[in-house]
Amino acid sequence: MDAQPLLWIVPISGLVAVAVATYFAYDVLRSPIGTPGMQKVAGAIYVAAVAFIQRQYRTIFFLALGGMILIGVVIYFFESAPGVEKMELAIRTSIAFFVGAICSMASGIVGMFVAVKSNLRTAAAAQHSIGDALRIALRGGAVSGILVVGLSLIGVFVMFIAYGGFAKPEEAPFTIVGFGFGASFVALFAQLGGGIYTKAADLGADLVGKVEAGIPEDDPRNAAVIADLVGDNVGDCAGRGADLFESTAAENIGAMILGVAIYTVTHNVAWIVFPLVVRGFGLIASVIGIFLVRGNEKRDPMGSLNNGYYITIALSIVGMYFVTNQMLNEKGGALYFFGAGVVGILTSLAFVYITQYYTSGNWRPVKEIAEAAKTGPATTIISGVAVGFETTASSTITIAIALFTSHWLGDQWGQATGLPHGGIYGTAVATMGMLMSAAFILAMDTFGPITDNAGGVASMSRASEETRERTDRLDAAGNTTKALTKGYAVASAALAAFLLFSAYLDKVAQLTGKPFNTVDLAKVDVFLGGFLGAMLVYLFSSLAIRAVGRAGAAIIEEVRTQFREHPGIMAGTEEPNYARVVDITTASALRNMIAPGLLAVGAPIVVGILLKAEAEAAMLMVGTMAGVILATVLNNGGGAWDNAKKYIESGMLKDDKGNVLGKGTPAHAAAVVGDTVGDPFKDTAGPSLHVLIKLLATITLVLAPLFIP
């Protein structure tokens, strides 16, 4: 089982990713740019989005510089590695952190830039064909998806080689873990800042525009509408791009660390580099799936996207079979790990269906919330909270089955071959299986804000009804794909949590020279570590949600003031001051992202220093459990509220006499209130929790020397 030939798939898939992303970008940018009115709206969105990203990433850059210095100092004074000087180890880890941070920033910027260039071209294409509009929106999203996953793969591969991965493969994964920490660090602030921005603007635009002024969504008379459209890009594109970059990087490194244990017995480097190779096959499968998506006037856009995803899943299973047979066939036991990989792949598919069930207007949960809107905002909120809590059952059971089955298959491999650590490696293979479709998932996620923006561009430029109908159909599919990505991110975070938790135990064992595989909650300090981990999840979410409320309140007052002091806005004779709202939103988002971000970074460090390594393990373990469950509540509950509003707006809700209860009715107003409650749930706190979960793991891995008694 020589791993060397198959390793070529890593740089080859990376080059293919860059080439395909370049072609997609060329294909999108050469497309028609529509009417002068469309160009004016899209230009305003672009300028505001670039201004926010520049200010946000300037702040994050300096925070990352401080983190790099702190990590270097900690490693120098507290950690040692055989055959490596203290200064060299500190510099290596610091550089890995900074490179991971820079790559994560680049991922977010690329995602946002291409999205704001694609929205105009999608709206222009929708004037003639929904098939062309679908192609442009998906390929615009695919530039981000393919480049983010490709950058992650190449980044980990280059760091592994640069840090002596083939000379000392048992040491390199531990020294490059800083790369994952840097990616997580940036992703947290990018997701927080973007999430606060997008939902504060959305809240202000909806409550004053739809409910108080009674004007349609994306109406050009609403001063908050440009900020709302910008928010889709800086939150769902830049934030999610950084999120999935750190997911793939951190989980890849965690799986490599777990492979070290089997490598020490077999002396076969394939166990360490397998995650890189299988992700390379997944990247190629995603590219093929994206190429094969086709849309037409009669077909539901979501059906076309689903077909592409199913092709990606099928090709991923074929790739998993080939790679496990070539690399993990120790004593003929490859079939067990192939089974574990399929479990991970199917888990991603299961979460797609779970998320669709709870957030699509075709099923009971969303219809139930819409029915509750007939009796006012209170019952709408009660119903949405109940749906959010309900989603935890199917999600948790699916994760539990996936972890149990993949661990059991790994154990069976161990019994068949007589080799150790098969169970935990089985969960690592399942996690890598789930990540194989990451590029396609991220392409679908970025497709969502592109189509949302395209609808806004069409509406604000007074495009034809036929054009608006096409963009509305694409936007409906985009709302579903954004929800699916959040479900995927939660599931991957949950699978990776056990993987990264085990990697932390291995790291502590390596530092102390003693086995560390038991976390005893009967010890008071360990119990407190777990207790504080659960508390951290809720306090962090509170700060994120409160930040949206503060920023949203300022925007509501500004929009009301403009309507009151400039009556020509409603008459259509005067243009609102869009820039004023954009500036308020930007300043508030950047100011309010700092506190929850520093809490997430500082709390595990303080607990580890005061209560030591075992309590830190409890904090990681319990905090992860609480985080996964709360993220599921926030994501799916918020998504269900959002689509209940859209269900009513599409004319699907009727009273007892069969009359449509659509826009402008009390039921619609109640649904808008529910949606605004759900906005910071699903687009700020929920997605940020995905990052928090993995940040806890990467912090504990990198700073483990601080926590040794």
PALO-957609 format. One line per 10 residues: number of its first residue (from 1); their letters; for each residue z, y, x of C-alpha. Coordinates in Angstrom, 2 decimals, m for minus. Layout:
residues N
NUM = a = Z Y X  ... .
This chain:
residues 709
1 = mdaqpllwiv = 0.00 0.00 0.00  m1.24 2.73 2.35  m0.58 6.08 0.71  m2.81 8.07 3.06  m6.22 7.63 1.32  m4.88 8.50 m2.14  m3.16 11.61 m0.79  m6.60 13.19 m0.50  m6.58 13.54 m4.29  m3.96 16.30 m3.91 .
11 = pisglvavav = m6.07 18.84 m1.96  m9.25 17.68 m3.75  m7.72 18.24 m7.20  m6.39 21.60 m5.99  m9.87 22.69 m4.86  m11.37 21.41 m8.12  m8.75 23.42 m10.03  m9.60 26.62 m8.15  m13.36 26.04 m8.62  m13.07 25.31 m12.35 .
21 = atyfaydvlr = m10.70 28.23 m12.95  m13.13 30.52 m11.11  m16.01 29.27 m13.26  m14.00 29.72 m16.47  m13.02 33.25 m15.41  m16.70 34.03 m14.69  m17.75 32.55 m18.05  m15.17 34.65 m19.91  m15.77 37.92 m18.04  m19.56 37.77 m18.49 .
31 = spigtpgmqk = m19.19 37.46 m22.28  m20.00 40.45 m24.56  m17.24 43.06 m24.89  m17.83 44.08 m28.49  m17.88 47.47 m30.14  m16.59 50.73 m28.61  m13.64 50.56 m31.02  m12.72 47.08 m29.77  m13.01 48.24 m26.16  m10.68 51.20 m26.80 .
41 = vagaiyvaav = m7.93 49.01 m28.30  m8.26 46.33 m25.61  m8.18 49.01 m22.91  m4.87 50.36 m24.22  m3.39 46.84 m24.23  m4.61 46.21 m20.67  m3.21 49.46 m19.25  0.22 48.96 m20.86  0.43 45.28 m19.84  m0.44 46.03 m16.21 .
51 = afiqrqyrti = 2.10 48.87 m16.11  4.86 46.57 m17.39  4.00 43.72 m15.01  3.98 46.09 m12.02  7.43 47.44 m12.89  8.86 44.04 m13.77  7.65 42.21 m10.69  8.71 45.07 m8.41  12.25 44.52 m9.69  12.00 40.73 m9.42 .
61 = fflalggmil = 10.56 40.99 m5.88  13.62 42.84 m4.60  15.95 40.42 m6.40  14.10 37.55 m4.72  14.45 39.22 m1.31  18.20 39.40 m1.85  18.27 35.76 m2.92  16.36 34.71 0.19  18.87 36.42 2.48  21.86 34.96 0.60 .
71 = igvviyffes = 20.45 31.42 0.79  19.76 31.77 4.51  23.36 32.87 5.17  24.83 30.04 3.07  22.67 27.37 4.72  23.42 28.69 8.21  27.19 28.65 7.78  27.71 25.63 5.54  24.91 23.08 5.95  23.64 20.87 8.75 .
81 = apgvekmela = 20.89 18.27 9.03  20.37 15.64 11.74  17.93 16.80 14.39  17.58 20.35 12.98  19.23 23.48 14.37  21.34 25.48 11.91  19.18 28.58 12.31  15.96 26.60 11.84  17.30 24.93 8.70  18.42 28.28 7.26 .
91 = irtsiaffvg = 15.06 29.92 8.00  13.10 26.98 6.57  15.06 26.96 3.33  14.85 30.74 2.95  11.10 30.75 3.55  10.65 27.90 1.04  12.61 29.94 m1.53  10.51 33.05 m0.94  7.19 31.19 m0.99  8.20 29.54 m4.28 .
101 = aicsmasgiv = 9.14 32.95 m5.68  5.84 34.54 m4.60  3.79 31.66 m6.03  5.70 31.90 m9.31  5.04 35.64 m9.48  1.35 35.04 m8.78  1.24 32.47 m11.58  2.63 34.94 m14.08  0.31 37.75 m12.99  m2.82 35.56 m13.13 .
111 = gmfvavksnl = m1.92 34.33 m16.62  m1.39 37.83 m17.94  m4.46 39.38 m16.30  m6.93 36.80 m17.61  m5.38 36.88 m21.10  m5.79 40.65 m21.47  m9.41 40.35 m20.37  m10.07 37.45 m22.76  m8.72 39.03 m25.97  m11.53 41.59 m26.23 .
121 = rtaaaaqhsi = m14.23 39.01 m25.57  m12.73 36.59 m28.10  m12.77 39.31 m30.76  m16.36 40.19 m29.86  m17.46 36.54 m30.08  m15.74 36.18 m33.47  m18.27 38.64 m34.88  m20.88 35.87 m34.65  m19.29 32.43 m34.18  m15.89 30.79 m34.30 .
131 = gdalrialrg = m17.13 28.16 m31.83  m17.89 30.78 m29.16  m14.60 32.57 m29.86  m12.69 29.28 m29.50  m14.46 28.51 m26.22  m13.69 31.93 m24.73  m10.04 31.91 m25.84  m9.41 28.39 m24.54  m11.21 28.97 m21.25  m9.32 32.23 m20.81 .
141 = gavsgilvvg = m6.10 30.27 m21.31  m7.37 27.48 m19.06  m7.75 29.86 m16.10  m4.00 30.35 m16.25  m3.17 26.71 m17.03  m5.31 25.20 m14.30  m4.39 27.74 m11.61  m0.64 27.56 m12.34  m0.54 23.77 m12.10  m2.91 23.78 m9.12 .
151 = lsligvfvmf = m0.83 26.39 m7.27  2.32 24.37 m7.94  0.76 21.15 m6.66  m0.79 22.71 m3.54  2.36 24.72 m2.84  4.66 21.68 m2.81  2.09 19.67 m0.80  1.67 22.37 1.86  5.42 22.91 2.16  5.94 19.14 2.50 .
161 = iayggfakpe = 3.43 18.93 5.36  4.64 22.15 7.02  8.23 20.90 7.01  7.36 17.63 8.75  6.81 15.47 5.69  4.91 12.77 7.54  7.01 12.85 10.71  10.34 12.74 8.83  9.53 12.03 5.16  13.15 11.21 4.36 .
171 = eapftivgfg = 14.24 14.78 5.25  11.37 17.00 4.09  12.01 16.82 0.29  15.55 18.12 0.84  14.36 21.04 2.97  11.63 22.16 0.55  13.94 22.23 m2.48  14.26 25.97 m1.88  10.64 26.23 m3.09  11.72 25.00 m6.52 .
181 = fgasfvalfa = 14.73 27.31 m6.53  12.54 30.33 m5.76  10.15 29.39 m8.56  13.05 28.94 m11.02  14.63 32.23 m9.97  11.47 34.24 m10.67  10.63 32.29 m13.83  14.01 33.13 m15.36  13.60 36.89 m14.95  9.90 36.78 m15.90 .
191 = qlgggiytka = 10.65 34.86 m19.09  13.64 37.04 m19.94  11.89 40.36 m19.33  8.69 39.32 m21.08  10.60 37.72 m23.95  12.74 40.81 m24.56  9.65 43.03 m24.46  7.51 40.99 m26.84  10.15 40.40 m29.48  11.61 43.89 m29.46 .
201 = adlgadlvgk = 8.14 45.31 m30.08  7.37 42.66 m32.71  10.65 43.33 m34.52  10.02 47.06 m34.66  6.41 46.68 m35.75  7.20 44.21 m38.53  10.32 45.77 m40.07  9.04 49.34 m40.20  5.35 48.57 m40.70  5.28 45.61 m43.08 .
211 = veagipeddp = 8.58 46.02 m44.93  9.27 49.77 m45.02  5.79 51.32 m44.87  4.02 48.44 m46.60  1.08 48.47 m44.20  m0.66 45.34 m42.83  0.07 43.64 m39.52  m1.74 45.26 m36.55  m2.46 48.37 m38.61  m3.47 51.18 m36.19 .
221 = rnaaviadlv = m1.10 53.59 m37.98  1.88 51.63 m36.64  3.07 53.17 m33.35  4.59 49.84 m32.23  1.44 47.77 m32.63  0.08 48.25 m29.07  3.47 47.34 m27.60  3.52 44.27 m29.87  0.10 43.14 m28.62  1.11 43.80 m25.00 .
231 = gdnvgdcagr = 4.23 41.71 m25.56  2.19 38.63 m26.39  0.70 38.80 m22.88  3.79 39.61 m20.81  5.95 37.12 m22.70  3.80 34.17 m23.72  1.31 34.40 m20.81  3.13 35.78 m17.76  6.53 34.37 m18.74  5.31 30.92 m19.72 .
241 = gadlfestaa = 3.03 30.72 m16.67  6.01 31.28 m14.39  8.07 28.86 m16.54  5.66 25.93 m16.22  5.01 26.69 m12.55  8.68 26.23 m11.78  8.88 23.19 m14.08  6.14 21.33 m12.26  7.35 22.42 m8.81  11.07 21.70 m9.28 .
251 = enigamilgv = 10.53 18.39 m11.07  7.99 17.30 m8.47  10.46 17.96 m5.65  13.28 16.24 m7.56  11.16 13.11 m7.98  10.31 13.16 m4.27  14.02 13.33 m3.41  14.69 10.27 m5.55  11.84 8.47 m3.77  13.69 8.89 m0.47 .
261 = aiytvthnva = 16.27 6.25 m1.50  13.57 3.58 m1.93  11.72 4.79 1.19  14.78 4.12 3.35  14.58 0.46 2.31  10.80 m0.09 2.23  9.70 2.50 4.86  6.70 3.20 2.64  6.05 6.92 2.22  4.20 6.21 m1.05 .
271 = wivfplvvrg = 7.52 6.36 m2.92  7.97 9.98 m1.81  4.40 11.27 m2.24  3.62 9.41 m5.49  4.58 12.46 m7.66  2.01 14.61 m5.84  m0.80 12.08 m6.27  m0.19 11.30 m9.93  m0.05 15.01 m10.77  m3.40 15.44 m9.01 .
281 = fgliasvigi = m4.91 12.85 m11.36  m3.28 14.61 m14.31  m4.81 17.94 m13.26  m8.30 16.41 m13.23  m7.66 14.76 m16.63  m6.67 18.15 m18.07  m9.80 19.83 m16.70  m12.00 17.18 m18.34  m10.11 17.52 m21.63  m10.59 21.32 m21.65 .
291 = flvrgnekrd = m14.32 20.99 m20.94  m14.74 18.66 m23.91  m13.18 20.96 m26.55  m15.83 22.06 m29.05  m15.44 24.21 m32.15  m17.64 25.07 m35.14  m17.53 27.10 m38.33  m16.42 24.26 m40.59  m13.89 22.51 m38.40  m10.21 23.47 m38.08 .
301 = pmgslnngyy = m9.75 24.93 m34.56  m6.49 22.97 m34.19  m8.41 19.71 m34.71  m10.77 20.60 m31.86  m7.84 21.39 m29.55  m6.07 18.17 m30.53  m9.16 16.13 m29.64  m9.21 17.65 m26.17  m5.51 16.87 m25.78  m6.00 13.25 m26.86 .
311 = itialsivgm = m8.75 12.86 m24.25  m6.38 14.29 m21.62  m3.66 11.82 m22.67  m6.06 8.84 m22.51  m7.34 9.82 m19.07  m3.75 10.37 m17.88  m2.82 6.82 m18.89  m5.83 5.46 m16.96  m4.85 7.59 m13.93  m1.23 6.43 m14.15 .
321 = yfvtnqmlne = m2.34 2.78 m14.17  m4.53 3.26 m11.10  m1.95 5.22 m9.06  1.02 2.95 m9.83  m1.04 m0.12 m8.93  m2.19 1.43 m5.67  1.08 3.05 m4.57  4.05 1.41 m6.31  2.98 m2.25 m6.28  5.86 m3.38 m4.07 .
331 = kggalyffga = 6.15 m7.16 m4.49  3.76 m6.99 m7.45  6.04 m4.82 m9.62  3.71 m1.93 m10.38  3.46 m2.79 m14.08  7.06 m1.75 m14.68  6.44 1.75 m13.32  3.15 2.01 m15.18  5.15 1.34 m18.35  7.65 4.06 m17.39 .
341 = gvvgiltsla = 4.79 6.50 m16.80  3.26 5.71 m20.19  6.67 6.34 m21.78  6.63 9.86 m20.30  3.04 10.51 m21.42  3.77 9.31 m24.96  6.96 11.39 m25.06  4.86 14.53 m24.63  2.66 13.34 m27.51  5.73 12.63 m29.66 .
351 = fvyitqyyts = 7.02 16.16 m29.10  3.65 17.56 m30.14  4.01 15.79 m33.49  7.71 16.68 m33.89  7.01 20.35 m33.21  4.00 20.39 m35.55  6.08 18.82 m38.32  8.82 21.44 m38.07  6.67 24.51 m37.44  3.39 23.94 m39.34 .
361 = gnwrpvkeia = 2.88 25.14 m42.90  1.47 21.74 m43.86  4.88 20.03 m43.91  8.21 20.16 m45.75  10.39 22.31 m43.40  8.19 25.43 m43.46  7.46 25.04 m47.20  11.20 24.73 m47.81  11.89 28.04 m46.02  9.06 29.73 m47.92 .
371 = eaaktgpatt = 10.54 28.52 m51.23  13.94 29.88 m50.16  12.33 33.30 m49.63  11.91 33.59 m53.41  15.64 34.29 m53.70  15.93 36.76 m50.82  16.61 37.14 m47.07  20.00 35.38 m47.13  18.65 32.08 m48.46  15.65 32.38 m46.11 .
381 = iisgvavgfe = 17.97 32.62 m43.12  20.23 29.81 m44.35  17.24 27.52 m44.84  15.80 28.37 m41.40  19.10 27.72 m39.63  19.37 24.36 m41.39  15.84 23.41 m40.28  16.66 24.43 m36.70  19.75 22.22 m36.67  17.82 19.36 m38.24 .
391 = ttasstitia = 15.21 19.37 m35.47  17.81 18.32 m32.90  17.99 14.79 m34.35  14.37 13.73 m33.84  14.10 15.60 m30.53  17.29 14.16 m29.05  16.54 10.62 m30.23  13.04 10.81 m28.71  14.44 12.00 m25.37  17.14 9.31 m25.48 .
401 = ialftshwlg = 14.59 6.57 m26.14  12.34 7.86 m23.34  15.17 8.00 m20.80  16.61 4.62 m21.80  13.23 2.86 m21.79  12.00 4.31 m18.50  15.37 3.57 m16.83  15.36 0.02 m18.24  11.83 m0.60 m16.97  12.89 0.62 m13.54 .
411 = dqwgqatglp = 15.89 m1.70 m13.63  13.61 m4.61 m14.51  11.50 m3.75 m11.48  14.66 m3.81 m9.36  15.65 m7.24 m10.66  12.12 m8.60 m10.14  11.77 m7.28 m6.59  15.38 m7.22 m5.37  14.99 m3.58 m4.34  17.47 m0.79 m5.22 .
421 = hggiygtava = 17.26 2.45 m7.22  14.52 1.29 m9.59  16.22 2.63 m12.73  16.45 6.24 m11.67  12.96 6.11 m10.14  11.66 4.88 m13.48  12.89 8.13 m15.09  11.18 10.08 m12.29  7.87 8.31 m13.01  8.27 9.09 m16.74 .
431 = tmgmlmsaaf = 8.83 12.76 m15.92  5.71 12.84 m13.76  3.79 11.17 m16.59  4.84 13.91 m18.94  3.73 16.58 m16.46  0.23 15.09 m16.10  m1.01 17.10 m19.11  0.74 20.34 m18.08  m2.52 22.21 m17.34  m3.94 21.45 m20.79 .
441 = ilamdtfgpi = m0.65 22.35 m22.49  m0.45 25.68 m20.67  m4.11 26.40 m21.53  m3.23 25.88 m25.22  m0.17 28.08 m24.84  m2.13 30.99 m23.37  m4.80 30.41 m26.03  m2.15 31.52 m28.56  m1.56 35.11 m27.37  m5.28 35.55 m26.62 .
451 = tdnaggvasm = m6.19 34.74 m30.23  m3.27 36.83 m31.53  m4.50 39.79 m29.48  m8.09 39.16 m30.61  m6.92 39.45 m34.23  m5.13 42.70 m33.38  m8.20 44.09 m31.62  m10.39 43.17 m34.61  m7.94 44.70 m37.10  m7.32 47.95 m35.22 .
461 = sraseetrer = m11.05 48.48 m34.59  m11.82 47.99 m38.30  m13.98 44.90 m37.70  m15.70 43.16 m40.62  m13.83 40.86 m43.00  m15.84 37.91 m41.68  m14.71 38.68 m38.13  m11.09 39.01 m39.27  m11.32 35.71 m41.14  m12.47 33.97 m37.96 .
471 = tdrldaagnt = m9.77 35.54 m35.79  m7.15 34.67 m38.41  m8.19 31.00 m38.27  m7.93 31.04 m34.49  m4.59 32.88 m34.65  m3.19 30.23 m37.01  m4.11 27.55 m34.46  m2.68 29.74 m31.69  0.69 30.00 m33.46  0.87 26.21 m33.55 .
481 = tkaltkgyav = m0.13 25.79 m29.88  2.55 28.28 m28.77  5.17 26.30 m30.68  3.90 23.01 m29.20  4.27 24.35 m25.67  7.88 25.24 m26.27  8.55 21.70 m27.53  6.80 20.30 m24.47  8.85 22.54 m22.16  12.12 21.41 m23.77 .
491 = asaalaafll = 11.19 17.73 m23.50  10.10 18.05 m19.87  13.30 19.96 m19.10  15.37 17.19 m20.70  13.63 14.38 m18.80  13.76 16.37 m15.59  17.44 17.18 m16.11  18.49 13.59 m15.49  16.10 13.42 m12.54  17.42 16.63 m10.96 .
501 = fsayldkvaq = 21.03 15.70 m11.75  20.53 12.44 m9.84  18.89 14.36 m6.98  22.00 16.56 m6.78  24.23 13.48 m6.54  22.01 12.18 m3.73  22.20 15.55 m1.96  26.02 15.59 m2.05  26.10 11.98 m0.83  23.81 12.94 2.05 .
511 = ltgkpfntvd = 26.04 15.89 3.00  29.32 13.98 2.81  28.11 10.60 4.06  29.89 8.94 1.12  28.52 7.54 m2.17  28.65 10.02 m5.05  27.62 8.44 m8.33  30.60 9.04 m10.63  31.57 12.21 m12.51  35.03 11.70 m13.98 .
521 = lakvdvflgg = 35.62 13.94 m16.99  39.23 12.76 m17.13  39.93 15.07 m14.18  40.91 18.49 m15.43  38.74 20.45 m12.98  35.71 18.29 m13.79  36.33 18.67 m17.53  36.52 22.44 m17.07  33.22 22.42 m15.16  31.51 20.71 m18.11 .
531 = flgamlvylf = 33.22 22.99 m20.62  32.08 26.09 m18.76  28.54 24.68 m18.56  28.31 24.48 m22.36  29.78 27.98 m22.67  27.22 29.37 m20.21  24.34 28.25 m22.43  25.69 30.10 m25.48  26.77 33.26 m23.62  23.39 33.45 m21.91 .
541 = sslairavgr = 21.61 33.11 m25.27  23.84 35.78 m26.78  22.92 38.28 m24.05  19.20 37.53 m24.44  19.25 37.88 m28.25  21.41 41.02 m28.12  18.94 42.59 m25.67  16.14 42.14 m28.23  18.32 43.69 m30.93  19.08 46.76 m28.82 .
551 = agaaiieevr = 15.49 47.34 m27.77  14.21 46.62 m31.29  16.61 49.16 m32.82  15.30 51.86 m30.48  11.71 51.05 m31.43  12.51 51.05 m35.16  13.99 54.54 m34.85  10.99 55.76 m32.86  8.43 54.43 m35.35  10.40 55.87 m38.29 .
561 = tqfrehpgim = 10.59 59.24 m36.50  6.83 59.29 m35.93  6.12 58.47 m39.57  8.60 61.16 m40.72  7.57 63.96 m38.36  3.81 63.28 m38.39  2.66 62.58 m41.97  m0.93 62.65 m40.73  m0.35 59.17 m39.22  m0.14 57.50 m42.64 .
571 = agteepnyar = m3.03 59.60 m43.91  m5.15 58.36 m41.02  m5.81 61.88 m39.67  m3.43 61.66 m36.70  m3.03 58.95 m34.06  0.46 57.55 m33.37  2.06 57.94 m29.95  1.63 54.34 m28.77  2.58 55.19 m25.18  6.03 56.38 m26.24 .
581 = vvdittasal = 6.88 53.00 m27.81  5.43 51.10 m24.84  7.63 53.13 m22.48  10.80 52.54 m24.56  10.08 48.80 m24.70  9.34 48.52 m20.98  12.48 50.35 m19.87  14.70 48.41 m22.27  13.27 45.00 m21.32  13.71 45.58 m17.58 .
591 = rnmiapglla = 17.21 46.99 m18.01  18.41 44.19 m20.29  16.98 41.23 m18.34  19.36 41.78 m15.42  22.69 40.78 m17.04  21.69 37.36 m18.44  19.70 36.64 m15.27  22.62 37.34 m12.95  24.94 35.36 m15.24  22.64 32.33 m14.98 .
601 = vgapivvgil = 22.52 32.58 m11.19  26.14 33.56 m10.58  28.07 31.27 m12.96  27.18 27.92 m11.33  27.88 29.37 m7.86  31.35 30.57 m8.91  32.20 27.26 m10.63  31.01 25.25 m7.64  32.98 27.31 m5.12  36.20 27.28 m7.17 .
611 = lkaeaeaaml = 36.12 23.78 m8.68  33.90 21.97 m6.11  31.08 19.44 m6.20  32.21 17.05 m8.95  33.00 19.89 m11.35  29.61 21.41 m10.51  28.00 18.08 m11.43  29.81 18.21 m14.79  28.64 21.78 m15.35  25.06 20.72 m14.63 .
621 = mvgtmagvil = 25.29 17.63 m16.84  27.02 19.14 m19.89  25.23 22.48 m19.58  21.91 20.65 m19.61  22.81 18.70 m22.76  23.96 21.83 m24.57  20.95 23.78 m23.33  18.37 21.23 m24.48  19.91 20.99 m27.95  20.31 24.75 m28.41 .
631 = atvlnnggga = 16.77 25.41 m27.12  15.46 22.95 m29.71  17.34 24.79 m32.48  16.10 28.20 m31.34  12.48 27.22 m30.69  11.83 25.16 m33.80  13.99 27.23 m36.14  12.27 30.42 m35.00  8.83 28.81 m35.24  9.54 27.58 m38.76 .
641 = wdnakkyies = 10.60 31.09 m39.90  7.44 32.56 m38.36  5.12 30.13 m40.10  6.98 30.41 m43.41  6.04 34.10 m43.33  2.43 33.21 m42.54  2.46 30.55 m45.27  3.32 33.30 m47.78  0.81 35.74 m46.28  m1.96 33.15 m46.68 .
651 = gmlkddkgnv = m1.26 33.00 m50.44  0.16 29.48 m50.49  3.48 30.33 m52.20  3.43 30.51 m56.00  5.99 31.18 m58.71  6.79 28.89 m61.66  3.80 30.24 m63.59  1.32 29.64 m60.78  1.08 33.30 m59.69  0.60 33.86 m55.96 .
661 = lgkgtpahaa = 3.58 35.45 m54.19  1.77 37.02 m51.23  1.95 40.16 m49.12  3.99 43.02 m50.52  6.23 40.86 m52.74  10.02 40.54 m52.36  9.50 36.96 m51.15  7.24 38.22 m48.39  9.78 40.88 m47.40  12.49 38.19 m47.22 .
671 = avvgdtvgdp = 10.22 36.00 m45.07  9.58 38.93 m42.71  13.35 39.35 m42.29  13.66 35.63 m41.51  10.80 35.92 m39.02  12.44 38.85 m37.23  15.68 36.86 m36.92  13.69 33.96 m35.50  11.66 36.07 m33.08  14.31 36.41 m30.32 .
681 = fkdtagpslh = 15.25 32.76 m30.95  11.81 31.28 m30.28  10.34 33.76 m27.81  13.29 35.08 m25.80  16.44 32.94 m25.74  14.84 29.54 m26.44  12.15 29.64 m23.71  14.61 31.20 m21.26  16.95 28.24 m21.80  14.21 25.88 m20.50 .
691 = vlikllatit = 14.32 27.82 m17.25  18.12 28.07 m17.21  18.44 24.28 m17.42  16.25 23.75 m14.37  17.69 26.75 m12.54  21.15 25.17 m12.79  19.74 22.07 m11.10  17.88 23.86 m8.32  20.85 26.16 m7.57  23.15 23.16 m7.22 .
701 = lvlaplfip = 20.62 21.38 m4.99  20.09 24.30 m2.62  23.69 25.53 m2.50  25.36 22.10 m2.57  26.97 22.68 0.88  29.08 25.47 m0.67  30.61 23.01 m3.12  31.76 20.30 m0.72  35.60 20.11 m0.64 .
